[in-house]
Amino acid sequence: MKILDKINTPEQLRLMDKTKLPELCEEIRQTIIHTISKTGGHLGSSLGAVELITALHYVFNTPEDKIVFDTGHQTYAHKLLTGRQNKFNTIRKKGGLSGFLKIYESPYDTFGAGHASTALSAALGMAMARDQKKQKYKVVAVVADGSMTGGLAYEALQNAGQLKPNMLVILNDNQMFISQRVGALGSFLTKLLTAKYVTAAEAEATRIMSNFEIGNNAIKLAHRARAILFSGALFAELGFRYYGPVNGNDITEMTEVLSQVKDIPGPVILHVVTKKGKGYPPAEQKPTKYHGLGIFDADTGEVIGKSNKITYTKAFSDALLKLAENDPAITAITAAMPEGTGLSAFRDAHPDRYYDVGIAEEHAATFAAGLATQGIKPVVALYSSFSQRCYDQIQQDICLQNLPVVFALDRAGLVGEDGPTHHGAFDLSLFRNIPNLLIAAPADENELQHLLKTALESKKTFILRYPRGSGEGVEMDKELKTLPIGKGEWLKKGKDLTILAVGNRVYPALKAAEILKEKGIDCGVINMRFIKPIDVKIIKEAIKQSPKIITVEDNVLAGGFGSAVAEILADNNLKAELLRLGIKDEFVEHGKQAELYEETGLDAKGISAAILKRFK
């Protein structure tokens, strides 16, 4: 790289001649493509934001000026320009750079960004802190258009319109098309309206007109006409000045416009249009596929090393389709994740029974509650870590009214390279305390399809949580069956001790029992299957076999499955020696799933080692 290798900080970037910026952006783009082809990661959105991010660091005095990103998967160029270029090949690897933003990774990461719709609130807080401390730095929030579907973003917008701080909001509109307004006329009008003399003239005209009785109404009308003309009516009504749209993939235009808008007083919205996958034909043609992917061939774009085993997501998708064929009441809901949750197949087969509500999990839950009151059978498919947003709705709007809504929580447990923002390690603790709620976790992909049928037939609020990635490779039953609610299953009986396992820790528990057998310990294993209601009878049977009990879960220990077993022992005056294995009171960093389960002691070796340490 001729230019990028010489840029270690934004200070060095700002010393460059503007004419070199297009070449630099191309080098950044090629670095992202070739690095992510070897590590996997979020490709399309980061390729689309290269020029935007480069222009931001070129125009603003970072890190003194604060750039706050929404959803960190668009920020690979940001990492390359802020002193992390020599570590970029470690991205998403254990001990390497995070795939998202972390305030303790770099002073340029002003706010952690993994989940969506947070940047506006955080940036507003920074702007008000600046004003409170009488400081002068600038604050910029970069918000992808998808994040604007989240309610938190609108709460921040209305508050910013009320407080009116000096802050710039970049609306990064990265749809799969380029608006017609991103052309010669649109560019000209945007530059004209953002020019300082035009802004000054507008302010002077406002001052003069306000002296007349009809002035205020005229001013309102003028502002509204201008806002409607430039698609900013909503933002104008909220108290923002709206400019755009501009071509976010034109580095020259971006640096010009940012230089003009950065000193405009009050809250400002700049609408920027970028193209997902920009500069890489496979990602441009299939932006959804290249949003987040594993290792791929940089020349062809083909994914390398895909497993032949069916994934849990696919098992859920297939089972839902099969059940929906014979039940027209079954309806699917997602929060902007049709491909990630496996609902794209349902969408294509039953478009009249499919709803994508955007990044709005709270709405998804209460929307499902409304459907359920009218005899519909809603299945809400979310990532486990995103389900945290709708706790109140699940408790108040669904469980309190005892409504039959199924929540399919994908990515439960440790998800791997996406790290702590995406680990589904809290759902058992979060939801187990709510009345009128059932929680189950399948041991494998075959059990998952049966539990989905069970959930839909239960006529209760039902949380079905399952992990990311490939299943165990077991044979899939052709006919789906209903499993007894609240019942576990003995997989192996042992006279020395018994492991009670849930979800994807069942198979490692079985392997741990084999390791212990080699050490002369006869270990039983139970697939508990249900976390709520929990099978008290089978726990009593286990204690009769041996008073030494081990619980294993891929959830935090505090308030999780092991805690539920401890409560059973205490409430029933059952005498047993209990060892709880799970995730400790800490956030688990990123790495491959196998590495993380080994690190947390939840793989077969870790389970057997903990048992030997405690009981031998």
C-alpha positions as a printed Julia matrix, in Angstrom:
616×3 Matrix{Float64}:
   0.0     0.0     0.0
   1.54    3.29   -1.12
  -0.51    5.63    1.07
  -2.3     3.64    3.79
   0.96    2.28    5.22
   2.0     5.85    6.0
  -1.24    6.73    7.82
  -1.13    5.67   11.47
  -3.27    8.46   12.88
  -5.95   10.86   11.62
  -3.47   13.68   12.27
  -1.31   12.24    9.49
  -4.4    11.83    7.31
  -5.26   15.52    7.67
  -1.81   16.5     6.35
  -2.55   14.76    3.03
  -3.41   16.53   -0.18
  -7.13   16.13   -0.97
  -6.31   14.8    -4.4
  -4.78   11.68   -2.83
  -7.91   10.75   -0.86
  -9.6     8.7    -3.62
  -6.47    6.55   -3.93
  -6.31    6.13   -0.16
  -9.96    5.02   -0.06
  -9.29    2.39   -2.7
  -6.36    1.05   -0.65
  -8.57    0.91    2.46
 -11.25   -0.93    0.51
  -8.8    -3.53   -0.82
  -7.3    -4.03    2.65
 -10.76   -4.7     4.09
 -11.65   -7.18    1.33
  -8.44   -9.2     1.55
  -8.28   -9.2     5.35
 -11.91  -10.14    5.94
 -11.64  -12.89    3.32
  -9.2   -14.56    5.75
 -10.86  -13.72    9.08
 -14.54  -13.4     8.24
 -16.56  -10.42    9.35
 -19.0    -7.7     8.34
 -17.99   -6.79    4.82
 -20.75   -4.99    2.92
 -21.5    -2.18    5.36
 -17.82   -1.43    5.99
 -17.06   -1.24    2.25
 -19.92    1.19    1.8
 -18.7     3.54    4.55
 -15.04    3.9     3.46
 -15.31    7.4     1.94
 -17.67    8.65    4.65
 -15.36    7.59    7.47
 -12.24    8.87    5.72
 -13.89   12.24    5.14
 -15.0    12.46    8.79
 -11.48   11.94   10.09
 -10.1    14.32    7.44
 -12.46   17.17    8.33
 -12.93   16.74   12.09
 -10.18   17.0    14.69
 -10.47   13.49   16.12
 -10.12   12.27   18.83
 -10.81   15.67   20.41
 -13.91   15.88   18.23
 -16.13   12.9    19.0
 -17.46   10.56   16.32
 -20.09    8.18   17.68
 -21.02    5.23   15.47
 -24.23    3.23   15.48
 -23.63   -0.5    14.92
 -19.87   -0.97   14.8
 -19.89   -3.32   11.83
 -19.56   -0.34    9.47
 -16.29    0.85   11.04
 -13.43   -1.2     9.61
 -12.07    1.88    7.78
 -12.22    3.72   11.11
 -10.0     1.08   12.69
  -7.5     1.25    9.82
  -7.17    5.04   10.12
  -6.86    5.19   13.91
  -3.65    3.34   14.71
  -4.86   -0.24   14.39
  -3.67   -0.99   10.88
  -0.86   -3.3    12.04
  -3.35   -5.36   14.07
  -6.14   -5.4    11.52
  -5.35   -9.0    10.52
  -6.29  -10.04   14.08
  -9.82   -8.68   13.84
 -12.42  -10.97   15.48
  -9.68  -13.42   16.51
  -9.21  -14.35   20.16
  -7.01  -11.7    21.75
  -7.18   -9.54   18.61
  -9.18   -6.51   17.55
 -12.91   -6.52   18.15
 -15.2    -6.58   15.15
 -17.08   -3.71   16.79
 -16.09   -0.59   18.73
 -14.82   -0.58   22.3
 -13.92    2.43   24.39
 -11.0     0.5    25.94
  -9.57   -0.53   22.55
  -8.87    2.99   21.26
  -9.39    6.63   22.3
 -11.0     7.09   18.88
 -13.76    4.63   19.86
 -15.77    7.18   21.81
 -18.63    4.8    22.58
 -19.11    1.03   22.35
 -21.1     0.0    19.3
 -22.46   -3.49   18.85
 -26.21   -3.21   19.13
 -28.14   -0.61   17.14
 -29.93    2.72   17.7
 -27.65    3.95   20.51
 -25.48    6.57   18.8
 -27.93    9.48   18.95
 -28.52    9.17   22.69
 -24.81    8.77   23.43
 -23.79   11.65   21.16
 -26.43   13.9    22.7
 -25.07   13.08   26.15
 -21.55   13.98   25.01
 -22.74   17.25   23.46
 -24.53   18.29   26.64
 -21.52   17.29   28.77
 -19.37   19.5    26.52
 -21.69   22.45   26.98
 -21.97   21.88   30.71
 -18.17   21.93   31.0
 -17.94   24.91   28.59
 -15.73   23.04   26.14
 -15.62   23.45   22.36
 -15.21   20.03   20.71
 -17.64   18.86   18.06
 -19.88   15.8    18.27
 -20.93   13.69   15.28
 -23.3    10.7    15.36
 -23.08    8.31   12.39
 -26.35    6.41   12.17
 -27.14    3.77    9.56
 -30.66    4.06    8.17
 -31.61    0.65    9.6
 -30.87    1.94   13.11
 -33.5     4.62   12.6
 -36.17    1.91   12.9
 -35.35    1.58   16.6
 -37.44    3.56   19.05
 -34.43    4.73   21.07
 -33.25    6.76   18.07
 -36.49    8.75   18.0
 -36.42    9.33   21.74
 -32.97   10.87   21.28
 -34.08   12.92   18.26
 -36.97   14.54   20.08
 -34.75   15.28   23.09
 -32.04   16.77   20.87
 -34.66   18.93   19.17
 -35.69   20.19   22.59
 -32.15   20.79   23.94
 -30.78   22.13   20.61
 -27.07   21.44   21.16
 -24.5    21.9    18.41
 -24.21   18.38   17.04
 -24.15   16.75   13.63
 -26.07   13.59   12.79
 -24.94   11.69    9.71
 -27.79    9.55    8.41
 -25.9     6.86    6.48
 -28.54    5.63    4.05
 -26.93    2.45    2.74
 -29.85    0.98    0.84
 -29.23   -1.17   -2.21
 -30.04    1.73   -4.53
 -28.79    5.27   -5.04
 -31.42    7.99   -4.77
 -31.98   10.07   -7.89
 -31.18   13.09   -5.79
 -27.59   11.9    -5.59
 -26.76   13.51   -8.91
 -25.68   16.82  -10.31
 -28.82   18.7    -9.25
 -28.95   17.16   -5.78
 -25.28   17.85   -5.17
 -25.61   21.45   -6.35
 -28.61   22.18   -4.17
 -27.02   20.58   -1.13
 -23.82   22.57   -1.54
 -25.83   25.73   -2.08
 -27.93   25.21    1.04
 -24.96   24.32    3.22
 -22.83   27.27    2.1
 -22.18   29.61    5.0
 -23.44   32.72    3.21
 -26.77   31.01    2.49
 -27.12   29.95    6.12
 -26.29   33.48    7.26
 -28.79   34.95    4.8
 -31.46   32.59    6.06
 -30.79   33.64    9.66
 -30.95   37.33    8.7
 -34.21   36.82    6.81
 -35.68   35.03    9.81
 -34.67   37.9    12.1
 -36.24   40.5     9.83
 -39.48   38.57    9.21
 -39.97   37.93   12.93
 -40.51   41.67   13.39
 -43.74   41.48   11.42
 -47.02   40.04   12.67
 -47.21   37.54    9.83
 -43.52   36.81   10.06
 -43.6    33.74   12.3
 -46.17   31.97   10.16
 -44.21   32.82    7.04
 -41.03   31.5     8.6
 -42.73   28.25    9.56
 -44.14   27.89    6.07
 -40.78   28.58    4.46
 -38.98   26.08    6.67
 -41.64   23.46    6.05
 -41.54   23.96    2.27
 -37.79   23.63    2.27
 -37.93   20.54    4.48
 -40.49   18.82    2.26
 -38.46   19.71   -0.83
 -35.43   17.97    0.62
 -37.14   15.01    2.33
 -36.46   16.32    5.81
 -39.94   17.18    7.06
 -39.74   14.85   10.06
 -36.33   16.12   11.13
 -37.32   19.75   10.62
 -40.38   19.25   12.83
 -38.11   17.78   15.51
 -35.92   20.87   15.47
 -33.08   19.79   13.16
 -31.68   21.5    10.12
 -31.77   18.92    7.34
 -29.3    18.78    4.43
 -28.89   16.22    1.73
 -28.86   13.69    0.41
 -25.24   13.69   -0.73
 -23.15   10.95   -2.31
 -21.35    9.28    0.57
 -19.1     7.34   -1.79
 -17.65   10.5    -3.34
 -14.75   11.48   -1.07
 -14.36   14.92   -2.67
 -18.02   15.77   -2.2
 -18.03   14.4     1.34
 -15.05   16.5     2.49
 -16.58   19.64    0.94
 -20.0    19.17    2.48
 -18.68   18.16    5.92
 -16.45   21.25    5.93
 -19.53   23.36    5.28
 -21.96   21.79    7.76
 -19.61   21.25   10.71
 -19.95   24.85   11.96
 -23.69   25.27   11.42
 -25.19   25.91   14.88
 -27.8    23.7    16.51
 -28.66   20.09   15.73
 -28.05   19.23   12.07
 -28.97   16.17   10.0
 -26.83   15.35    6.97
 -28.38   12.65    4.79
 -25.63   10.61    3.13
 -26.31    7.84    0.62
 -23.77    5.01    0.4
 -23.8     1.67   -1.36
 -23.38   -1.54    0.62
 -20.48   -3.57   -0.7
 -19.13   -0.6    -2.68
 -16.19   -1.55   -4.87
 -16.55   -5.32   -4.53
 -18.93   -6.73   -7.19
 -20.04   -9.86   -5.26
 -21.02   -7.71   -2.25
 -22.67   -5.06   -4.42
 -24.79   -7.69   -6.15
 -25.73   -9.57   -2.95
 -25.39   -7.11   -0.06
 -27.4    -9.24    2.34
 -25.17  -12.28    1.83
 -22.05  -10.18    2.39
 -23.31   -8.33    5.45
 -21.59  -10.82    7.72
 -19.84  -13.95    6.54
 -17.04  -16.37    7.27
 -13.82  -16.94    5.36
 -14.21  -16.5     1.6
 -12.23  -16.44   -1.64
 -11.43  -12.77   -2.3
 -11.29  -13.34   -6.06
 -14.62  -15.13   -6.45
 -16.49  -14.19   -3.27
 -17.31  -17.84   -2.57
 -17.49  -18.86    1.1
 -14.87  -21.45    2.12
 -15.23  -24.34    4.55
 -18.99  -24.5     5.09
 -20.11  -27.34    7.34
 -22.26  -30.12    5.93
 -24.2   -30.31    9.19
 -27.55  -28.6     9.38
 -27.46  -25.45   11.49
 -29.82  -24.82   14.37
 -31.17  -21.84   12.44
 -31.96  -24.04    9.45
 -33.57  -26.69   11.67
 -35.83  -24.01   13.16
 -36.65  -22.58    9.72
 -37.53  -25.98    8.24
 -39.67  -26.97   11.21
 -41.56  -23.68   11.18
 -42.32  -24.06    7.48
 -43.51  -27.63    7.99
 -45.81  -26.64   10.86
 -47.14  -23.57    9.04
 -48.22  -25.64    6.03
 -50.98  -27.22    8.1
 -51.76  -24.31   10.41
 -52.73  -20.98    8.81
 -52.65  -19.26   12.21
 -48.87  -19.59   12.53
 -47.26  -16.21   11.86
 -43.6   -15.18   11.93
 -42.11  -11.9    13.19
 -38.53  -10.69   12.98
 -36.74   -7.49   13.98
 -34.74   -6.73   10.82
 -33.06  -10.16   10.8
 -34.9   -12.41    8.3
 -31.75  -14.15    7.05
 -30.0   -14.29   10.42
 -32.96  -15.9    12.15
 -33.88  -18.18    9.24
 -37.22  -16.48    8.56
 -36.4   -15.57    4.95
 -37.76  -18.95    3.82
 -41.01  -18.35    5.74
 -41.21  -14.86    4.25
 -40.95  -16.24    0.73
 -43.47  -19.04    1.35
 -46.02  -17.07    3.4
 -45.58  -13.33    2.78
 -49.06  -12.63    4.14
 -48.1   -14.14    7.5
 -44.63  -12.61    7.83
 -43.73   -9.3     9.5
 -40.4    -7.53    9.69
 -40.81   -4.71   12.19
 -37.3    -3.27   11.86
 -34.89   -2.91   14.77
 -37.77   -2.65   17.2
 -37.84   -5.67   19.49
 -40.11   -3.96   22.0
 -42.71   -3.36   19.3
 -42.25   -6.91   17.97
 -43.22   -8.35   21.35
 -46.31   -6.21   21.93
 -47.31   -6.55   18.27
 -47.16  -10.34   18.78
 -49.3    -9.94   21.9
 -51.95   -8.15   19.86
 -51.9   -10.91   17.25
 -52.23  -13.55   19.97
 -55.37  -11.92   21.42
 -57.07  -12.6    18.08
 -56.21  -16.27   17.78
 -53.01  -15.91   15.74
 -49.98  -18.02   16.76
 -47.03  -15.62   16.57
 -43.44  -16.86   16.51
 -41.0   -14.03   17.27
 -37.5   -14.92   16.06
 -34.75  -12.83   17.68
 -31.11  -13.15   18.59
 -30.85  -13.94   22.29
 -28.86  -10.79   23.06
 -31.43   -8.62   21.25
 -34.31  -10.1    23.25
 -33.03   -8.18   26.27
 -34.63   -5.06   24.81
 -38.16   -6.35   25.22
 -38.16   -7.67   28.79
 -40.85   -5.21   29.86
 -43.11   -6.14   26.95
 -42.71   -9.88   27.58
 -43.51   -9.42   31.26
 -46.29   -6.83   31.06
 -47.95   -7.28   27.68
 -47.57  -11.01   27.16
 -47.03  -13.01   30.36
 -49.23  -10.88   32.59
 -52.05  -11.53   30.13
 -51.0   -15.18   29.7
 -50.84  -14.91   25.91
 -49.51  -17.72   23.7
 -46.46  -16.18   22.0
 -43.4   -18.23   21.03
 -39.98  -16.58   21.21
 -37.33  -18.38   19.17
 -34.04  -17.08   20.57
 -31.22  -17.82   18.16
 -27.53  -17.31   19.09
 -28.06  -18.36   22.72
 -24.85  -19.02   24.64
 -21.44  -17.96   23.33
 -21.69  -16.85   19.71
 -18.0   -16.62   18.88
 -16.28  -13.86   16.94
 -18.98  -11.2    17.43
 -18.06  -11.14   21.1
 -19.67   -9.72   24.24
 -22.25   -7.51   22.52
 -23.76  -10.59   20.88
 -23.21  -13.44   23.36
 -26.62  -14.8    24.39
 -25.46  -15.5    27.91
 -28.17  -13.79   29.94
 -31.57  -14.96   28.67
 -32.14  -17.7    31.24
 -31.43  -15.32   34.11
 -33.42  -12.54   32.51
 -36.66  -14.39   31.81
 -36.75  -17.23   34.34
 -38.33  -15.0    37.0
 -41.46  -14.16   34.96
 -44.69  -16.08   35.75
 -46.71  -17.78   32.98
 -43.53  -18.44   30.99
 -41.94  -21.67   29.76
 -38.27  -21.97   28.8
 -36.66  -24.86   26.93
 -33.28  -25.51   25.32
 -32.74  -28.38   22.85
 -29.7   -30.61   23.07
 -29.49  -30.93   19.27
 -31.14  -29.86   16.03
 -33.6   -32.76   16.01
 -34.86  -31.94   19.48
 -35.2   -28.31   18.38
 -37.82  -29.12   15.76
 -39.84  -31.16   18.26
 -39.66  -28.4    20.84
 -40.95  -25.87   18.32
 -44.03  -28.01   17.78
 -44.34  -28.37   21.54
 -44.09  -24.6    22.0
 -46.83  -23.85   19.48
 -49.15  -26.43   21.04
 -48.5   -25.31   24.63
 -50.81  -22.28   24.39
 -48.38  -20.5    26.71
 -45.66  -17.9    26.41
 -42.74  -20.09   25.42
 -39.05  -19.21   25.06
 -37.1   -21.66   22.91
 -33.38  -20.85   23.0
 -30.73  -22.48   20.84
 -27.12  -21.78   19.81
 -25.42  -20.37   16.77
 -23.85  -22.59   14.14
 -23.96  -26.23   13.13
 -25.89  -28.85   15.03
 -24.59  -32.19   16.25
 -25.13  -33.95   12.93
 -27.91  -36.18   14.27
 -30.59  -37.71   12.08
 -33.65  -35.51   11.69
 -37.03  -37.17   12.35
 -39.46  -36.72    9.46
 -42.47  -36.48   11.74
 -42.55  -33.8    14.41
 -43.76  -34.79   17.85
 -44.88  -33.05   21.02
 -42.55  -33.46   23.99
 -43.83  -33.55   27.6
 -43.48  -30.1    29.1
 -41.16  -29.84   32.08
 -39.67  -33.3    31.67
 -36.01  -34.18   31.38
 -34.46  -37.36   29.99
 -31.88  -39.73   31.38
 -29.14  -40.25   28.8
 -26.87  -42.24   31.08
 -27.11  -43.33   34.72
 -24.09  -43.4    37.02
 -23.58  -44.39   40.63
 -20.93  -41.79   41.57
 -22.44  -38.49   40.39
 -24.86  -36.99   37.85
 -24.5   -34.1    35.43
 -27.68  -32.12   34.75
 -27.12  -30.35   31.45
 -29.2   -28.04   29.25
 -29.02  -26.99   25.62
 -25.79  -27.32   23.71
 -23.89  -28.37   26.84
 -25.58  -31.8    26.83
 -23.21  -33.39   24.32
 -20.06  -31.98   26.03
 -21.46  -33.38   29.29
 -21.71  -36.82   27.7
 -18.09  -36.54   26.51
 -17.06  -35.4    29.99
 -18.7   -38.53   31.41
 -16.53  -40.63   29.06
 -13.39  -38.84   30.29
 -14.43  -39.43   33.9
 -15.05  -43.11   33.17
 -11.4   -43.43   32.18
 -10.58  -42.0    35.62
 -12.74  -44.63   37.31
 -15.74  -42.39   37.97
 -19.21  -43.58   36.98
 -21.0   -40.41   35.89
 -24.65  -40.1    34.85
 -26.0   -37.47   32.46
 -29.5   -35.98   32.21
 -30.73  -33.8    29.38
 -32.92  -31.48   31.45
 -34.4   -29.88   28.31
 -36.66  -27.52   30.3
 -35.35  -24.74   32.5
 -38.87  -23.66   33.43
 -40.75  -25.61   34.61
 -37.87  -27.68   35.88
 -38.18  -31.44   36.33
 -38.13  -31.9    40.11
 -38.88  -35.6    39.87
 -35.8   -36.38   37.78
 -33.6   -34.31   40.13
 -34.82  -36.42   43.04
 -34.03  -39.55   41.04
 -30.51  -38.26   40.4
 -29.96  -37.62   44.11
 -31.04  -41.2    44.86
 -28.4   -42.4    42.4
 -25.78  -40.16   44.04
 -25.95  -37.02   46.22
 -23.31  -35.38   44.0
 -24.95  -33.15   41.38
 -23.36  -30.97   38.69
 -25.27  -28.44   36.59
 -23.88  -27.28   33.24
 -25.23  -24.35   31.21
 -24.04  -21.78   28.64
 -25.63  -18.93   30.59
 -24.28  -16.76   33.38
 -24.33  -18.58   36.7
 -26.18  -15.78   38.48
 -29.88  -16.58   38.25
 -29.53  -19.23   35.56
 -30.24  -22.96   35.31
 -27.87  -23.9    38.15
 -29.56  -21.36   40.39
 -32.91  -22.95   39.55
 -31.6   -26.36   40.64
 -30.2   -24.85   43.85
 -33.65  -23.4    44.56
 -35.22  -26.84   44.04
 -32.79  -28.41   46.49
 -33.44  -25.72   49.09
 -37.22  -25.6    48.67
 -37.61  -29.39   48.83
 -35.05  -29.92   51.6
 -33.03  -32.19   49.32
 -29.57  -33.04   50.57
 -27.04  -32.99   47.78
 -23.57  -31.63   47.06
 -24.03  -29.22   44.17
 -21.43  -27.95   41.68
 -22.67  -25.28   39.25
 -20.77  -24.8    35.99
 -21.57  -21.88   33.7
 -20.34  -18.43   32.75
 -18.88  -16.48   35.65
 -19.73  -12.9    36.57
 -17.84  -11.39   33.64
 -18.22  -10.49   29.99
 -16.67  -13.07   27.68
 -14.57  -11.57   24.9
 -14.56  -12.65   21.24
 -12.98  -15.7    19.64
 -14.03  -18.94   18.01
 -16.86  -20.69   19.82
 -14.67  -23.7    20.66
 -11.98  -21.41   22.08
 -14.48  -19.58   24.26
 -16.09  -22.74   25.64
 -12.61  -24.01   26.45
 -11.7   -20.72   28.12
 -14.86  -20.72   30.26
 -14.37  -24.39   31.22
 -17.6   -25.46   29.55
 -16.18  -27.92   27.02
 -15.83  -31.63   27.83
 -12.31  -31.26   29.22
 -13.27  -28.29   31.34
 -16.37  -29.98   32.74
 -14.49  -33.16   33.66
 -11.59  -31.18   35.15
 -13.94  -29.14   37.36
 -15.65  -32.31   38.55
 -12.35  -34.02   39.36
 -11.15  -30.96   41.25
 -14.31  -30.78   43.33
 -15.22  -34.41   43.98
 -12.08  -36.57   43.8
